[in-house]
């Protein structure tokens, strides 16, 4: 009479197959979760930028804040005016946002994925409603440190104020 049940070899094979599937599935799952967090964090920051842009359209200038801690308060002028429901202090990874705003500009920074995922989901920067690349951000920081004014895009396109071509 044969006993019912699994042999040790059958159990080891089953466990090996489960571990093999898990070793493939878990990193893919974590990657998709981190990608979703990164996208959601960028969208959060973009929503704040849109509120700043709407405030600028309504008033002709941006509200001034020296740090993200000031921006993310519950009594923020953007919240009071109904331009945004709330401003998060941290991103979806639990990392603190950074940023400031002046009457004519703002810059927001998200640190995104920590650790080994940081290479795949890097920092992101929003200035005046647009995401910046790392190179554009570094150029901007170099200009601010040297005290230079950023080049006016319209002047670059036309060659300066005096070189405007009349419309025909």
Backbone bond lengths (Angstrom), bond angles and torsions (degrees), N, CA, C in turn:
res aa  C-N    CA-C-N  psi(-1)  N-CA   C-N-CA  omega(-1)  CA-C   N-CA-C  phi
1 X - - - 1.432 - - 1.518 109.27 -
2 X 1.334 113.92 129.88 1.461 120.25 -177.07 1.523 110.12 -89.11
3 X 1.342 117.00 134.93 1.461 120.81 178.62 1.524 109.68 -78.52
4 X 1.339 114.49 145.16 1.460 119.62 178.84 1.516 108.86 -88.00
5 X 1.338 116.12 148.61 1.455 121.44 179.50 1.519 110.69 133.72
6 X 1.315 115.31 -177.48 1.458 121.36 -177.86 1.523 110.04 -105.72
7 X 1.303 115.26 144.76 1.456 119.14 175.38 1.526 109.36 -81.90
8 X 1.288 116.13 164.73 1.467 121.56 178.99 1.529 110.59 -60.37
9 X 1.297 118.13 -39.52 1.464 122.39 179.05 1.527 111.32 -63.48
10 X 1.315 116.93 -43.49 1.470 120.21 177.87 1.533 111.02 -62.59
11 X 1.301 117.36 -40.90 1.475 121.52 178.46 1.529 110.72 -64.32
12 X 1.337 117.17 -43.05 1.471 120.20 179.14 1.530 111.35 -63.65
13 X 1.315 117.82 -39.93 1.468 121.32 178.10 1.522 110.35 -64.58
14 X 1.328 117.48 -43.80 1.468 120.98 179.45 1.527 110.93 -63.04
15 X 1.326 116.92 -44.58 1.475 120.81 179.23 1.527 110.44 -63.79
16 X 1.312 118.12 -40.64 1.466 121.99 178.90 1.526 110.76 -62.08
17 X 1.315 116.99 -43.20 1.470 120.52 178.70 1.523 110.45 -63.97
18 X 1.321 117.94 -43.34 1.469 121.73 178.70 1.526 110.45 -62.20
19 X 1.328 117.36 -44.46 1.467 120.85 179.24 1.525 111.51 -64.90
20 X 1.307 117.49 -38.03 1.462 121.26 178.59 1.528 111.03 -64.51
21 X 1.307 116.52 -45.39 1.472 120.67 177.99 1.531 109.70 -63.83
22 X 1.335 116.04 -42.22 1.463 119.99 178.55 1.509 113.32 -63.43
23 X 1.330 116.89 -37.66 1.472 119.68 -179.23 1.528 111.72 -68.20
24 X 1.309 117.71 -21.41 1.469 121.27 176.23 1.531 110.30 -90.16
25 X 1.323 116.59 -42.48 1.465 121.26 -173.06 1.528 113.35 -74.61
26 X 1.334 118.03 -40.95 1.466 120.71 -175.07 1.534 112.37 -61.85
27 X 1.334 120.84 -48.45 1.470 118.77 177.84 1.532 113.02 -61.92
28 X 1.325 116.86 -37.24 1.466 119.63 177.56 1.524 110.51 -64.45
29 X 1.324 116.36 -41.36 1.457 120.81 178.06 1.530 110.57 -63.27
30 X 1.328 117.43 -47.70 1.464 121.07 179.66 1.527 111.26 -61.76
31 X 1.320 116.26 -38.15 1.459 120.26 178.03 1.527 110.46 -62.41
32 X 1.320 117.20 -44.61 1.463 119.62 -179.01 1.529 111.10 -68.34
33 X 1.324 117.65 -36.91 1.470 120.76 176.76 1.526 110.14 -63.65
34 X 1.338 117.15 -45.88 1.464 120.31 179.93 1.522 111.96 -66.08
35 X 1.325 117.36 -36.23 1.467 120.08 176.57 1.525 110.13 -63.77
36 X 1.324 117.09 -43.06 1.466 120.98 178.36 1.527 111.03 -63.40
37 X 1.326 117.50 -40.74 1.467 120.69 177.21 1.524 111.11 -63.40
38 X 1.325 116.15 -42.40 1.469 121.37 -178.90 1.521 110.52 -63.58
39 X 1.326 116.47 -46.12 1.467 120.63 179.25 1.524 110.33 -63.71
40 X 1.337 117.23 -43.90 1.466 120.72 179.46 1.529 111.25 -63.60
41 X 1.320 117.62 -38.35 1.471 121.05 178.57 1.521 110.92 -65.71
42 X 1.329 116.34 -43.13 1.476 119.91 177.21 1.524 110.56 -62.24
43 X 1.326 117.06 -39.82 1.458 120.37 179.44 1.520 111.39 -67.22
44 X 1.340 116.80 -37.29 1.461 119.82 175.66 1.523 110.52 -58.74
45 X 1.330 115.74 -48.05 1.452 120.17 -178.00 1.525 110.93 -66.72
46 X 1.319 116.79 -36.39 1.466 121.05 177.69 1.530 110.39 -64.64
47 X 1.329 116.79 -37.70 1.463 120.90 178.29 1.532 110.73 -63.95
48 X 1.324 116.65 -40.14 1.472 120.44 176.86 1.530 109.18 -64.44
49 X 1.335 116.99 -42.47 1.468 121.08 178.91 1.532 110.49 -61.47
50 X 1.317 116.94 -40.16 1.466 120.37 178.62 1.527 111.11 -64.11
51 X 1.340 117.25 -36.92 1.465 120.83 176.63 1.530 110.13 -65.21
52 X 1.330 116.87 -40.94 1.469 120.60 176.47 1.532 110.54 -63.04
53 X 1.323 116.54 -43.24 1.465 119.76 179.64 1.525 111.50 -64.06
54 X 1.333 117.29 -39.43 1.465 120.39 177.80 1.528 110.55 -65.54
55 X 1.331 116.67 -39.51 1.465 120.51 176.75 1.532 110.23 -61.18
56 X 1.328 115.53 -41.82 1.467 120.85 178.38 1.531 110.82 -62.55
57 X 1.320 116.97 -41.13 1.464 120.03 178.06 1.523 111.51 -64.14
58 X 1.327 116.27 -38.90 1.461 120.87 -178.24 1.526 112.92 -73.67
59 X 1.341 117.48 -37.30 1.467 121.54 -171.15 1.529 114.37 -112.75
60 X 1.319 118.15 -16.67 1.459 120.92 -179.18 1.521 114.22 88.71
61 X 1.307 117.72 3.79 1.465 122.31 177.59 1.526 108.18 -158.69
62 X 1.342 115.54 162.12 1.463 120.86 176.63 1.521 109.18 -88.34
63 X 1.340 117.48 150.14 1.468 118.12 172.83 1.533 109.05 -68.04
64 X 1.312 116.16 148.03 1.468 119.64 -176.31 1.530 111.00 -98.30
65 X 1.341 114.38 127.69 1.463 122.74 176.00 1.518 107.54 -139.38
66 X 1.334 116.82 138.66 1.466 119.34 -178.17 1.527 113.13 -91.50
67 X 1.348 117.10 -14.50 1.465 118.78 -179.79 1.530 109.40 -152.80
68 X 1.327 115.12 166.43 1.459 119.44 178.22 1.524 111.24 -67.50
69 X 1.338 117.52 -29.72 1.466 120.16 177.32 1.525 110.86 -59.05
70 X 1.319 117.23 -37.70 1.459 121.17 176.78 1.531 111.04 -71.36
71 X 1.320 116.24 -38.48 1.465 120.50 -178.72 1.528 110.40 -65.88
72 X 1.331 117.52 -39.37 1.464 121.85 -172.37 1.527 114.39 -86.60
73 X 1.304 118.83 16.67 1.463 120.19 177.61 1.525 110.37 -77.40
74 X 1.315 116.16 154.89 1.468 120.46 -178.22 1.525 112.67 -74.79
75 X 1.339 117.56 -17.16 1.465 119.66 178.10 1.529 112.16 -100.89
76 X 1.320 116.04 26.70 1.461 122.88 178.05 1.530 109.87 -62.57
77 X 1.317 117.36 143.62 1.465 122.65 -179.32 1.530 111.77 -60.98
78 X 1.321 117.56 -31.41 1.469 121.06 179.23 1.527 110.88 -67.05
79 X 1.322 116.80 -36.87 1.463 121.39 177.76 1.520 109.79 -72.52
80 X 1.327 116.39 -42.53 1.465 120.82 179.41 1.522 111.65 -60.54
81 X 1.335 116.79 -36.63 1.466 120.11 -179.56 1.526 112.51 -85.25
82 X 1.321 117.77 -0.57 1.456 121.60 176.73 1.519 114.80 77.14
83 X 1.330 117.42 20.17 1.456 120.88 -179.80 1.530 112.16 -80.60
84 X 1.337 115.77 -20.40 1.462 121.37 178.91 1.524 107.41 -155.62
85 X 1.331 117.34 148.80 1.467 121.01 -177.80 1.526 112.33 -75.11
86 X 1.324 115.72 -46.76 1.463 120.56 177.66 1.522 108.37 -155.39
87 X 1.330 115.63 161.13 1.457 121.53 177.84 1.525 107.21 -120.63
88 X 1.335 117.18 116.48 1.467 119.88 -176.62 1.521 112.28 -71.68
89 X 1.308 115.55 145.60 1.459 121.24 176.73 1.522 110.71 -81.96
90 X 1.354 116.03 -33.78 1.467 121.25 -176.73 1.515 110.77 -125.03
91 X 1.330 114.80 158.17 1.462 119.87 176.79 1.528 110.23 -83.44
92 X 1.312 117.21 -176.32 1.472 122.41 -177.02 1.525 112.95 -70.26
93 X 1.334 117.72 -9.64 1.462 121.88 175.41 1.524 111.09 -95.28
94 X 1.339 116.89 -2.49 1.457 121.12 -177.75 1.518 113.32 85.14
95 X 1.331 116.75 10.31 1.467 120.82 179.39 1.529 109.07 -94.32
96 X 1.314 115.47 141.43 1.452 121.01 -176.58 1.528 111.62 -72.55
97 X 1.327 116.05 134.93 1.459 120.67 172.13 1.527 108.69 -71.66
98 X 1.319 116.08 158.27 1.459 121.79 173.30 1.520 107.52 -127.80
99 X 1.310 115.78 157.78 1.449 117.89 176.15 1.507 112.40 165.17
100 X 1.323 113.93 170.50 1.458 122.08 176.79 1.521 107.23 -155.28
101 X 1.317 114.56 167.00 1.457 118.90 174.20 1.522 108.75 -144.75
102 X 1.318 113.65 146.70 1.460 122.31 175.19 1.524 106.55 -122.55
103 X 1.302 117.54 176.46 1.466 120.10 -178.32 1.528 112.73 -60.94
104 X 1.334 117.48 -28.82 1.464 119.79 -175.03 1.525 114.54 -111.83
105 X 1.346 118.65 -2.43 1.461 119.89 -177.30 1.526 110.92 -163.29
106 X 1.306 115.78 169.47 1.470 121.91 171.35 1.517 108.47 -150.08
107 X 1.321 115.49 159.30 1.459 122.43 176.35 1.519 107.84 -142.91
108 X 1.331 116.64 124.28 1.456 122.69 178.21 1.522 108.46 -118.70
109 X 1.337 116.11 142.84 1.464 121.51 -178.32 1.526 109.22 -130.94
110 X 1.327 115.55 132.39 1.454 122.36 173.51 1.518 108.66 -116.49
111 X 1.322 117.47 134.06 1.467 120.90 -175.81 1.514 113.48 -85.46
112 X 1.312 117.44 -21.89 1.465 122.94 174.14 1.507 113.58 64.14
113 X 1.334 115.27 -146.02 1.464 121.14 -168.11 1.518 112.41 -71.26
114 X 1.330 117.09 126.97 1.462 119.85 175.92 1.525 111.36 -81.37
115 X 1.307 115.94 166.08 1.462 121.70 173.12 1.508 114.69 67.23
116 X 1.324 115.55 -144.29 1.461 120.17 -174.14 1.522 112.78 -67.33
117 X 1.325 118.27 -20.49 1.463 120.43 178.36 1.522 111.59 -79.16
118 X 1.330 118.16 -12.21 1.457 122.47 -177.74 1.520 113.81 -61.34
119 X 1.318 117.52 -29.68 1.462 120.21 178.79 1.527 110.77 -70.06
120 X 1.316 115.78 -37.68 1.457 119.77 -177.67 1.530 111.39 -80.49
121 X 1.329 116.78 -34.29 1.462 122.16 -179.52 1.532 108.47 -124.16
122 X 1.316 116.88 82.81 1.475 121.06 -171.32 1.523 113.49 -80.75
123 X 1.331 114.26 -179.46 1.454 121.65 174.35 1.523 109.40 -56.19
124 X 1.313 115.41 156.10 1.459 120.09 175.83 1.527 107.95 -137.70
125 X 1.314 114.72 150.17 1.455 122.11 -173.64 1.525 108.72 -132.14
126 X 1.338 117.06 137.16 1.459 121.52 174.17 1.518 107.74 -123.49
127 X 1.310 115.23 124.97 1.462 121.27 175.74 1.509 107.33 -130.57
128 X 1.317 116.58 123.20 1.464 122.88 177.83 1.526 112.29 51.73
129 X 1.327 116.14 43.52 1.456 121.32 174.22 1.510 116.28 86.23
130 X 1.326 118.05 -2.43 1.459 121.17 -176.95 1.524 110.89 -120.66
131 X 1.329 115.95 141.24 1.458 120.03 172.93 1.522 108.41 -74.39
132 X 1.326 116.03 138.50 1.457 122.32 178.48 1.523 109.76 -104.60
133 X 1.322 115.81 149.44 1.457 119.94 170.47 1.520 107.91 -79.01
134 X 1.307 116.64 167.71 1.467 120.53 177.40 1.526 110.62 -59.62
135 X 1.328 117.01 -39.50 1.479 121.42 -179.62 1.531 110.68 -65.27
136 X 1.337 117.08 -43.60 1.461 120.10 178.87 1.524 110.86 -63.42
137 X 1.319 116.75 -39.14 1.452 120.83 178.21 1.527 110.83 -64.37
138 X 1.335 117.02 -44.83 1.468 120.68 179.45 1.521 110.97 -62.15
139 X 1.334 117.76 -40.81 1.474 121.48 176.75 1.521 110.67 -61.76
140 X 1.323 116.66 -42.60 1.457 121.68 179.24 1.525 110.94 -62.36
141 X 1.332 117.02 -43.34 1.463 120.44 179.39 1.531 111.00 -66.42
142 X 1.329 117.33 -37.31 1.461 120.65 177.85 1.525 110.21 -65.35
143 X 1.330 117.45 -40.01 1.466 121.21 178.22 1.523 111.01 -65.12
144 X 1.340 116.61 -42.10 1.464 119.56 -179.97 1.523 111.37 -66.26
145 X 1.342 117.36 -37.80 1.464 120.20 179.05 1.523 111.35 -67.68
146 X 1.317 116.91 -37.42 1.459 119.98 -179.00 1.524 112.20 -83.05
147 X 1.345 117.18 -9.04 1.452 120.11 178.60 1.520 113.57 83.98
148 X 1.327 118.07 6.34 1.463 121.12 179.12 1.516 109.87 -74.85
149 X 1.319 115.66 152.27 1.449 121.36 172.43 1.517 108.15 -88.24
150 X 1.328 118.62 139.59 1.464 119.59 175.81 1.521 110.66 -60.67
151 X 1.326 115.99 144.13 1.464 120.37 -179.38 1.509 109.88 -64.80
152 X 1.332 116.25 138.54 1.451 122.03 177.00 1.518 108.10 -75.83
153 X 1.334 116.48 123.65 1.458 120.21 -176.23 1.520 111.97 -62.15
154 X 1.327 117.81 -34.98 1.469 120.33 -179.37 1.515 111.44 -66.37
155 X 1.323 116.59 -38.23 1.461 119.31 179.47 1.516 110.78 -67.62
156 X 1.330 116.94 -36.65 1.468 119.76 178.44 1.524 110.92 -64.41
157 X 1.319 116.71 -39.79 1.458 120.45 -176.85 1.523 111.75 -71.33
158 X 1.334 117.32 -35.12 1.467 120.23 -176.23 1.507 112.47 -97.03
159 X 1.320 117.41 -11.24 1.467 119.78 -179.15 1.514 111.71 88.44
160 X 1.303 119.55 10.87 1.458 123.05 -179.98 1.497 109.64 121.95
161 X 1.350 115.89 171.18 1.449 119.42 -175.61 1.507 113.00 -68.97
162 X 1.317 118.48 -34.90 1.448 121.38 -174.95 1.530 113.73 -80.98
163 X 1.326 118.13 -8.25 1.458 121.12 -175.43 1.518 113.12 -101.95
164 X 1.329 118.68 19.47 1.445 120.08 -178.57 1.524 110.19 -68.42
165 X 1.301 115.55 137.39 1.449 121.26 -178.76 1.514 108.70 -90.97
166 X 1.358 118.99 128.77 1.466 120.07 -179.79 1.536 111.10 -68.31
167 X 1.319 114.80 148.19 1.471 119.43 177.79 1.521 109.13 -75.46
168 X 1.322 116.80 145.82 1.473 120.27 -180.00 1.489 111.49 -111.09
